[in-house]
Amino acid sequence: MALHVDYYASLNSPWAHLGAARIVAMTAAHGASLRIIPVDFGSIFAQSGGLPLPKRSPQRQAYRMMELKRWREKLSIPINLTPKYFPSNELLAACCAIGLRETVGNGPAIALAHAVLKAVWEEERNPGDPAVLAEIIGGLGMDAAAVMALGAEPRWAEMRAADSQAALERGVFGAPSYVIEGEIFWGQDRLGFVEERLARG
């Protein structure tokens, strides 16, 4: 029996970007459905004991950089370790993705989220700028004006807040997290376990 994956992502996370292509390919290979949920990890951190990057200890920040270098080399993904527009304001992009998910489907929502991550981590672009976000949307072959108008509807910000609280209550505390039948896999470095779970069905 095919499984379903709830994919909790931050649209600023380098780890979500590093795992983006693999989670899409993995779920497709196993016939699993994939639903992206771009939640507010700032609010989740505030309630789960996590810290935003600038508030982490120097040791943790240094180790993060070492890990980014390792994974960049291992996966051959040319991320910029200190991108110009990190962190970007992800609210509008997240609302556009949620609006697409709820009105069009998971595929376009995931494509947009991953294009936003690529813009930050590979292209030195600022998806927090509405003009840049519109360019990203148009580059995916979507009607940028329509998607931007959709994302501006207040209901999606409200849904994001509700999704963030539901994620916290579910036990999600970090990005990316992949949830299969209640089992949480935190981090793109756990995708091997995700694949094993999908293979079991």
ABEGO torsion letter per residue (X at the ends): XBBBBBBBBBAABAAAAAAAAAAAAAAAAAGBBBBBBBBBAAAAAAAAGBBBAAABBAAAAAAAAAAAAAAAAAAGBBBBABBAAOBBBAAAAAAAAAAAAAAAEAAAAAAAAAAAAAAAAAAGBBAABAAAAAAAAAAAGBBAAAAAAAAABAAAAAAAAAAAAAAAAAGBABOBBBBBGGBBBBEAAAAAAAAAAAAAX
